[in-house]
């Protein structure tokens, strides 16, 4: 997750914000109220359980699918409401 989103996608997101908005508060608002709740949290919520379950039990196995559902509940409970 860190390499794909935090290391990869955020580079392009913040480059877009810096080029599109002159005001720092506008960039902050777009990041906090658009990109984080609608891009970062869903990506984190779906990727983290899938990757952890796949590494633990092998990608595509029935055990991994069961573990992914358990981890999804754990991860979803840690995301703050916005």
Helices and strands as residue ranges (DSSP letters): I 2-9, H 10-20, H 24-30, I 31-40, H 41-57, H 62-78
